[in-house]
């Protein structure tokens, strides 16, 4: 059955909490150590999952944050998603909460894929970007644990002027760890990321060419977010008559504001009044044309309205 993107999203990115123990330089959510008031309760989260299970087809759920592992009810929610037959790809923060046992539990709960962030090819580069020593070593351990239990992995990398030079080294690590997908995010200057230097147009072109070259050198899939121009490289290489398919994928993604309303690549807006109740995601999706265009519903753990 062909999905009707005017009614139902294909992907639902649920920003479950703003709580996170890291202090990443680029953090769009401006995450903090503790949860914010107004985040969805366990019952509201369960209600959201049950609503998603009525969509045709059922969307892929992407719990993110902050750090999903900061929610005490995370595994209860994942168990309900498994019971409802919702495919889940999770993005935990690389903190001491992410252990071998947690990775094994993800596998037991049928998690489709675990995404780990890696923004440098060395401890100095990655830990400096993430703001906490030891994050690089733990990220590599988490990828190893996932490989041991048969859990598919994705690595997320944010490209800024500071991290662009790390791309070849990161690609080598991904190949060694058996990573399935490399999701490369080009910086959207919101949250703490507004303080970082973006690439110049010439540096964007060079980064895209490098990613295309690496995609032909290594076996994993390379995708870009906020880098739709990446599609030009395989098309140009294959020639004008080539079929436009392959392991290269680019998307213009949305982001969410965890304290007020769901947004599409918008800076966070603080809540001035308490949230009265958990809204219907379907209604918010229907009112947001940018979501319907991409088939993606980025949903905050304390959202009240949608806007373009």
CORTADA-V529648 format. One record per pair of residues at least 4 apart in sequence whose C-alpha atoms are under 8 Angstrom apart, sorted by sequence separation. I is the first residue (numbers start at 0). J is the second residue. If there is no record, write none. Layout:
BEGIN
i: {I	I}
j: {J	J}
END
This chain:
BEGIN
i: {3	4	22	26	34	39	40	41	42	43	44	45	46	47	48	49	50	53	54	63	65	66	72	73	74	75	76	77	78	79	80	81	93	97	98	99	100	101	102	103	104	105	106	119	120	121	122	123	124	125	126	127	133	134	135	136	137	138	139	140	141	142	143	144	145	146	158	159	160	162	165	166	167	168	169	170	171	172	173	174	188	189	191	198	199	200	201	202	203	204	205	206	207	208	209	210	211	212	213	214	223	229	230	231	232	233	234	235	237	256	257	278	279	280	281	282	283	284	287	288	289	290	291	298	2	4	39	52	62	68	80	81	92	97	105	119	120	122	126	127	129	145	146	157	158	173	187	188	198	214	234	255	256	278	290	51	52	67	80	91	118	119	126	145	146	186	187	188	214	223	255	256	284	285	290	2	51	80	118	119	126	145	188	214	234	254	255	284	22	117	126	173	254	255	259	260	21	22	119	125	126	188	234	253	254	255	256	258	259	118	122	125	142	253	254	255	256	257	258	259	17	19	20	21	122	186	210	252	253	254	256	258	259	17	18	19	20	122	252	255	256	258	284	17	18	19	122	17	18	19	121	122	233	17	18	17	18	17	18	230	16	17	117	211	229	230	280	287	289	16	154	229	230	286	287	288	229	286	287	89	117	211	228	283	284	16	87	88	91	93	116	207	211	227	283	15	67	68	86	87	88	89	90	91	92	93	115	226	227	15	66	67	68	86	87	88	89	90	91	92	154	208	225	226	227	277	278	60	62	66	67	86	87	88	89	90	152	153	156	158	207	221	222	223	224	225	226	277	278	59	60	61	62	63	64	66	88	115	152	153	154	155	156	157	158	159	220	221	222	223	224	225	263	277	278	58	59	60	61	62	63	64	65	69	81	115	151	152	153	154	155	156	157	158	159	220	221	222	223	224	225	263	274	57	58	59	60	61	62	63	68	81	151	152	153	154	155	156	157	158	222	224	274	59	61	68	153	155	157	274	78	146	41	45	48	52	77	146	44	48	52	52	143	214	31	45	49	51	142	263	30	41	48	161	262	28	142	159	160	261	28	113	115	117	118	139	159	160	253	261	112	113	114	115	116	117	118	124	159	160	181	183	185	187	261	102	111	112	113	114	115	116	117	118	159	179	180	181	182	183	184	185	186	260	94	110	111	112	113	114	115	116	118	179	180	181	182	183	184	185	93	103	112	114	124	178	179	180	181	182	183	184	185	252	258	260	261	99	102	103	106	177	180	182	184	251	253	255	257	258	259	260	261	94	98	102	106	119	163	170	174	252	253	254	255	256	257	258	259	260	261	262	263	93	97	106	118	166	174	253	255	257	258	259	260	261	262	263	19	93	99	103	105	120	174	257	259	260	261	262	18	19	20	119	120	167	173	256	260	7	9	11	13	15	16	17	18	19	118	119	170	7	9	10	11	12	13	14	15	16	17	18	120	7	9	10	11	12	13	14	15	16	17	119	120	8	9	10	11	12	13	14	15	16	19	119	7	10	12	13	14	15	16	18	118	15	117	120	2	14	16	2	16	15	0	21	19	21	20	189	189	190	187	189	190	189	25	24	23	24	23	24	22	23	21	22	21	22	21	25	27	25	27	29	27	28	29	25	26	27	28	26	27	25	26	27	25	26	24	25	24	25	25	25	24	38	38	37	35	28	28	28	50	50	47	47	43	37	37	39	27	28	17	14	16	14	39	38	39	38	37	7	6	8	7	6	6	5	8	8	12	14	16	7	10	11	12	13	14	15	16	6	9	10	11	12	13	14	15	5	8	9	10	11	12	13	14	4	7	8	9	11	13	4	8	4}
j: {7	8	26	30	38	43	44	45	46	47	48	49	50	51	52	53	54	57	58	67	69	70	76	77	78	79	80	81	82	83	84	85	97	101	102	103	104	105	106	107	108	109	110	123	124	125	126	127	128	129	130	131	137	138	139	140	141	142	143	144	145	146	147	148	149	150	162	163	164	166	169	170	171	172	173	174	175	176	177	178	192	193	195	202	203	204	205	206	207	208	209	210	211	212	213	214	215	216	217	218	227	233	234	235	236	237	238	239	241	260	261	282	283	284	285	286	287	288	291	292	293	294	295	302	7	9	44	57	67	73	85	86	97	102	110	124	125	127	131	132	134	150	151	162	163	178	192	193	203	219	239	260	261	283	295	57	58	73	86	97	124	125	132	151	152	192	193	194	220	229	261	262	290	291	296	9	58	87	125	126	133	152	195	221	241	261	262	291	30	125	134	181	262	263	267	268	30	31	128	134	135	197	243	262	263	264	265	267	268	128	132	135	152	263	264	265	266	267	268	269	28	30	31	32	133	197	221	263	264	265	267	269	270	29	30	31	32	134	264	267	268	270	296	30	31	32	135	31	32	33	135	136	247	32	33	33	34	34	35	247	34	35	135	229	247	248	298	305	307	35	173	248	249	305	306	307	249	306	307	110	138	232	249	304	305	38	109	110	113	115	138	229	233	249	305	38	90	91	109	110	111	112	113	114	115	116	138	249	250	39	90	91	92	110	111	112	113	114	115	116	178	232	249	250	251	301	302	85	87	91	92	111	112	113	114	115	177	178	181	183	232	246	247	248	249	250	251	302	303	85	86	87	88	89	90	92	114	141	178	179	180	181	182	183	184	185	246	247	248	249	250	251	289	303	304	85	86	87	88	89	90	91	92	96	108	142	178	179	180	181	182	183	184	185	186	247	248	249	250	251	252	290	301	85	86	87	88	89	90	91	96	109	179	180	181	182	183	184	185	186	250	252	302	88	90	97	182	184	186	303	108	176	72	76	79	83	108	177	76	80	84	85	176	247	65	79	83	85	176	297	65	76	83	196	297	64	178	195	196	297	65	150	152	154	155	176	196	197	290	298	150	151	152	153	154	155	156	162	197	198	219	221	223	225	299	141	150	151	152	153	154	155	156	157	198	218	219	220	221	222	223	224	225	299	134	150	151	152	153	154	155	156	158	219	220	221	222	223	224	225	134	144	153	155	165	219	220	221	222	223	224	225	226	293	299	301	302	141	144	145	148	219	222	224	226	293	295	297	299	300	301	302	303	137	141	145	149	162	206	213	217	295	296	297	298	299	300	301	302	303	304	305	306	137	141	150	162	210	218	297	299	301	302	303	304	305	306	307	64	138	144	148	150	165	219	302	304	305	306	307	64	65	66	165	166	213	219	302	306	54	56	58	60	62	63	64	65	66	165	166	217	55	57	58	59	60	61	62	63	64	65	66	168	56	58	59	60	61	62	63	64	65	66	168	169	58	59	60	61	62	63	64	65	66	69	169	58	61	63	64	65	66	67	69	169	67	169	172	55	67	69	56	70	70	56	92	92	94	94	264	265	266	264	266	267	267	128	128	128	129	129	130	129	130	129	130	130	131	131	157	187	186	188	190	189	190	191	188	189	190	191	190	191	190	191	192	191	192	191	192	192	193	194	195	195	257	258	258	258	255	256	257	279	280	279	280	277	273	274	277	266	267	257	255	257	257	300	300	301	301	301	281	281	284	284	284	285	285	290	291	295	297	299	291	294	295	296	297	298	299	300	291	294	295	296	297	298	299	300	291	294	295	296	297	298	299	300	291	294	295	296	298	300	292	296	294}
END
